[in-house]
Amino acid sequence: MSGTEQDLTEAIAEVKVGPVKVSAFKDMTHLLQFILPEQGESYAGSAIAINPEKVLTAMENSAIMSVIEQADIRYADGIGVVKVMRRRLGRHVERIPGCELWQQLMSRAAKQQVPVFLVGAKPEVLTQTQAKLLAEGVNVVGAIDGYFKDEAALIAAIKHADAKIVSVAMGSPKQELLIQRIQAAHPHCFYMGVGGTYDVYTGNVKRAPALWCKLNLEWAYRLLAQPSRIGRQLRLFRYLWWYGLGKI
């Protein structure tokens, strides 16, 4: 990390949400400027989205907590996390949805012609994602789907392409563990785990309507669309209970 990056990191407050320290970026623009400044190189490090479910999992699973701690940037991707941060800091903090952050980052990368490498998703989804990004002017220097067999070859391809932004769509914690291994071999790069973002970006999975997102009800929309998620969502009542008691 350069001296400038160190100064920026120190200037951004961190708030402890349960056991997880989350960086209090003011909004998405603030985080984008941190990752990919209008002048200068992209941030060398990794980012992970933090939501209530991840906080609960970290409290129960030390291995997951270790994965989260390894990330250089932990940003607030859940309204439950944002509310804790607002209460602790006494000021406004905006939620930063990971899928929106990735799309905005791709737009910024296109303007600056920063080399981007895509990893993960099904072959057909990855092909669609790459084609759409290229049509939007993004400098995609490589793409390998989530069914690769040779991790050493993947790492070699990323290094050979001299990628500066690598997004990995494989779901947590698999994508974060892979990022750690790639980052060890190719550190001068920004890494971001993006889960199902490629599916949403290509229209293969429908995201919640804008109004639901604005009202922070995206979780409810996903539950209605996928009732099988009920078990995961019920866990969030424990988060809400602890939040009400001030224990998170």
C-alpha positions as CSV (number, residue, x, y, z in Angstrom):
1,M,0.0,0.0,0.0
2,S,1.4,3.4,-1.0
3,G,1.7,6.4,1.4
4,T,-1.3,8.0,-0.3
5,E,-3.4,4.9,0.1
6,Q,-2.4,4.7,3.8
7,D,-3.4,8.3,4.4
8,L,-6.8,7.6,2.8
9,T,-7.3,4.5,4.9
10,E,-6.6,6.3,8.1
11,A,-9.0,9.1,7.1
12,I,-11.9,6.7,6.8
13,A,-13.6,5.8,10.1
14,E,-14.2,2.1,10.9
15,V,-17.2,1.0,12.9
16,K,-17.4,-2.3,14.7
17,V,-20.7,-4.0,13.8
18,G,-20.7,-7.1,16.0
19,P,-17.1,-8.5,15.6
20,V,-16.7,-7.0,12.1
21,K,-15.0,-3.6,11.4
22,V,-16.8,-1.8,8.6
23,S,-15.3,1.2,6.7
24,A,-17.6,4.2,6.9
25,F,-17.5,5.5,3.4
26,K,-20.0,8.4,3.0
27,D,-21.5,7.0,-0.2
28,M,-20.8,5.0,-3.3
29,T,-19.0,7.9,-5.0
30,H,-16.6,8.2,-2.0
31,L,-15.8,4.5,-2.3
32,L,-15.4,4.6,-6.1
33,Q,-13.0,7.4,-5.8
34,F,-11.0,5.4,-3.2
35,I,-10.9,2.3,-5.4
36,L,-10.2,4.1,-8.8
37,P,-9.3,7.7,-8.5
38,E,-9.9,10.0,-11.4
39,Q,-6.1,10.6,-11.4
40,G,-3.7,7.8,-10.5
41,E,-3.8,4.0,-10.3
42,S,-6.4,1.7,-8.9
43,Y,-6.3,0.7,-5.2
44,A,-4.3,-2.4,-4.6
45,G,-6.3,-4.6,-2.3
46,S,-9.6,-6.4,-1.9
47,A,-13.2,-5.5,-0.9
48,I,-16.0,-7.5,0.7
49,A,-19.6,-6.5,1.2
50,I,-20.9,-6.7,4.7
51,N,-24.6,-7.3,5.6
52,P,-26.4,-8.6,8.7
53,E,-26.2,-12.2,7.5
54,K,-22.4,-11.9,7.2
55,V,-22.1,-10.3,10.6
56,L,-24.2,-13.2,12.2
57,T,-22.1,-15.8,10.4
58,A,-18.9,-14.2,11.5
59,M,-20.1,-14.3,15.1
60,E,-20.7,-18.0,14.8
61,N,-17.9,-19.1,12.6
62,S,-14.3,-18.1,13.3
63,A,-13.2,-19.3,9.8
64,I,-15.6,-16.9,8.1
65,M,-14.5,-14.1,10.5
66,S,-10.9,-14.7,9.4
67,V,-12.0,-14.5,5.7
68,I,-13.7,-11.2,6.4
69,E,-10.7,-9.8,8.3
70,Q,-8.4,-10.6,5.4
71,A,-10.2,-8.1,3.1
72,D,-8.7,-4.6,2.9
73,I,-12.1,-2.9,2.5
74,R,-15.3,-3.9,4.3
75,Y,-18.2,-1.8,3.0
76,A,-21.8,-1.6,4.2
77,D,-24.1,-3.5,1.8
78,G,-27.0,-4.1,4.2
79,I,-29.3,-1.6,5.8
80,G,-29.0,-3.3,9.2
81,V,-25.3,-2.6,9.1
82,V,-25.8,1.0,8.0
83,K,-28.2,1.7,10.9
84,V,-25.6,0.5,13.4
85,M,-23.0,2.7,11.8
86,R,-25.2,5.7,11.8
87,R,-26.0,5.3,15.4
88,R,-22.3,4.9,16.4
89,L,-21.0,7.7,14.3
90,G,-23.9,10.1,14.8
91,R,-24.0,11.0,11.1
92,H,-25.5,9.8,7.8
93,V,-23.9,6.8,6.1
94,E,-25.3,5.4,2.9
95,R,-25.8,1.7,2.0
96,I,-23.6,0.6,-0.9
97,P,-25.1,-2.3,-2.8
98,G,-22.4,-4.5,-4.2
99,C,-24.0,-5.1,-7.6
100,E,-24.4,-1.3,-8.1
101,L,-20.8,-0.7,-6.9
102,W,-19.5,-3.2,-9.5
103,Q,-21.5,-1.7,-12.3
104,Q,-20.3,1.9,-11.4
105,L,-16.8,0.6,-11.1
106,M,-17.0,-0.9,-14.6
107,S,-18.2,2.4,-16.0
108,R,-15.4,4.2,-14.4
109,A,-12.9,1.6,-15.6
110,A,-14.2,2.1,-19.2
111,K,-13.6,5.8,-19.1
112,Q,-10.0,5.3,-17.8
113,Q,-9.4,2.2,-19.9
114,V,-8.3,0.2,-16.8
115,P,-7.7,-3.5,-17.7
116,V,-10.4,-5.7,-16.1
117,F,-10.4,-9.5,-15.7
118,L,-13.6,-11.5,-15.0
119,V,-13.8,-14.7,-13.1
120,G,-16.7,-16.9,-12.2
121,A,-20.4,-17.7,-13.1
122,K,-21.6,-20.2,-15.7
123,P,-19.9,-20.1,-19.1
124,E,-22.9,-18.7,-20.9
125,V,-23.4,-16.0,-18.3
126,L,-19.8,-15.0,-18.3
127,T,-19.9,-14.8,-22.2
128,Q,-22.9,-12.5,-22.0
129,T,-21.2,-10.4,-19.3
130,Q,-18.0,-10.0,-21.2
131,A,-19.9,-9.1,-24.4
132,K,-22.0,-6.4,-22.7
133,L,-19.0,-4.9,-21.0
134,L,-17.0,-4.7,-24.2
135,A,-20.0,-3.1,-25.9
136,E,-19.9,-0.4,-23.1
137,G,-16.2,0.2,-23.7
138,V,-14.7,-1.7,-20.8
139,N,-11.2,-3.0,-21.4
140,V,-11.8,-6.7,-20.6
141,V,-8.4,-8.4,-20.9
142,G,-9.6,-11.8,-19.8
143,A,-12.5,-14.0,-18.6
144,I,-12.6,-17.4,-17.1
145,D,-15.8,-19.0,-15.8
146,G,-16.4,-20.5,-12.4
147,Y,-15.8,-24.1,-13.6
148,F,-12.1,-23.8,-14.3
149,K,-10.0,-26.8,-13.3
150,D,-6.5,-25.3,-13.2
151,E,-6.1,-22.5,-10.6
152,A,-2.5,-22.0,-11.4
153,A,-3.4,-21.4,-15.1
154,L,-6.1,-18.9,-13.9
155,I,-3.5,-17.0,-11.8
156,A,-1.0,-17.1,-14.7
157,A,-3.6,-15.6,-17.1
158,I,-4.5,-12.8,-14.7
159,K,-0.8,-12.0,-14.3
160,H,-0.1,-12.2,-18.0
161,A,-3.0,-9.8,-18.8
162,D,-1.6,-7.4,-16.1
163,A,-5.2,-6.9,-14.9
164,K,-5.8,-4.0,-12.5
165,I,-9.3,-4.9,-11.5
166,V,-10.4,-8.5,-11.0
167,S,-14.0,-9.4,-10.1
168,V,-14.9,-12.9,-8.9
169,A,-18.4,-14.2,-9.1
170,M,-18.4,-17.5,-7.1
171,G,-20.4,-16.8,-3.9
172,S,-19.0,-16.3,-0.4
173,P,-16.7,-17.5,1.1
174,K,-15.4,-19.4,-2.0
175,Q,-14.7,-16.2,-4.0
176,E,-12.9,-14.5,-1.1
177,L,-10.7,-17.5,-0.5
178,L,-9.8,-17.6,-4.2
179,I,-9.1,-13.8,-4.1
180,Q,-6.7,-14.3,-1.3
181,R,-4.7,-16.9,-3.3
182,I,-4.7,-14.8,-6.5
183,Q,-3.8,-11.6,-4.6
184,A,-0.7,-13.4,-3.1
185,A,0.6,-13.9,-6.6
186,H,-0.6,-10.7,-8.2
187,P,-0.8,-8.1,-5.5
188,H,-0.9,-4.8,-7.5
189,C,-4.6,-5.1,-8.4
190,F,-8.0,-4.4,-7.0
191,Y,-10.1,-7.5,-6.2
192,M,-13.9,-7.7,-5.6
193,G,-16.1,-10.6,-4.8
194,V,-19.4,-10.0,-6.6
195,G,-21.6,-13.2,-6.0
196,G,-24.5,-13.3,-8.5
197,T,-23.8,-9.8,-9.9
198,Y,-23.1,-11.1,-13.5
199,D,-26.5,-12.8,-13.5
200,V,-28.2,-9.6,-12.5
201,Y,-26.2,-7.5,-15.0
202,T,-27.1,-9.8,-17.9
203,G,-30.8,-10.0,-17.0
204,N,-30.6,-13.7,-16.1
205,V,-31.8,-12.9,-12.6
206,K,-34.2,-10.1,-11.9
207,R,-33.3,-7.7,-9.2
208,A,-35.8,-6.0,-7.0
209,P,-37.6,-3.0,-8.6
210,A,-36.0,0.4,-7.9
211,L,-38.7,1.4,-5.3
212,W,-38.1,-1.7,-3.2
213,C,-34.4,-1.0,-3.3
214,K,-35.0,2.6,-2.3
215,L,-37.1,1.5,0.6
216,N,-34.4,-1.0,1.7
217,L,-36.8,-3.9,1.1
218,E,-34.7,-5.8,-1.4
219,W,-34.5,-8.6,1.1
220,A,-38.3,-8.9,1.2
221,Y,-38.5,-9.0,-2.6
222,R,-35.9,-11.8,-2.8
223,L,-37.9,-13.7,-0.1
224,L,-41.1,-13.4,-2.1
225,A,-39.3,-14.5,-5.3
226,Q,-37.5,-17.3,-3.4
227,P,-39.6,-18.6,-0.4
228,S,-36.9,-21.2,0.2
229,R,-34.8,-18.3,1.7
230,I,-37.1,-18.1,4.7
231,G,-34.7,-20.0,6.9
232,R,-31.9,-17.5,6.2
233,Q,-34.2,-14.5,6.6
234,L,-35.6,-15.7,10.0
235,R,-32.0,-15.5,11.3
236,L,-32.1,-11.8,10.8
237,F,-34.7,-11.4,13.5
238,R,-31.9,-12.2,16.0
239,Y,-29.9,-9.4,14.4
240,L,-32.8,-7.0,14.8
241,W,-33.3,-8.1,18.5
242,W,-29.6,-7.5,19.3
243,Y,-29.6,-4.2,17.4
244,G,-32.6,-3.1,19.5
245,L,-30.8,-4.0,22.7
246,G,-27.6,-2.2,21.5
247,K,-25.6,-5.4,21.5
248,I,-24.5,-5.1,17.8
